[in-house]
Amino acid sequence: MSLLKINFISFFIASTLSFCVLASDSKESTPKEISIGNMSFSVSTLTVKKGESVKWINNDLVPHTVTALDKSFDSQTIAPGKTWTYRTKKTGQFPYKCEFHPSMKASLSVE
């Protein structure tokens, strides 16, 4: 096999692998989104894989929090128009609420 063919094949394989890695990274870095509005979370239970990110968007007129009942995550105050992103760390069911409005409840399921 000529050196030119070997170089071409090596370049093709390296380019293909680089593209696959970039495509994979961009897919993983896009968080799932939950809107906060009308004094509720838009999704009552969201299922994600361990290591995935979830982004809460406060579309309400008042501040809210996203606080796990077991305290494994806590957004602190999310002002109107602001967001908070959490990367999941362990598997399980994680019910959460808004500390300011305890009737606002939802759950994060991590596989």
Helices and strands as residue ranges (DSSP letters): H 3-29, E 32-37, E 40-41, E 45-48, E 53-58, E 67-68, E 83-87, E 92-97, E 105-110
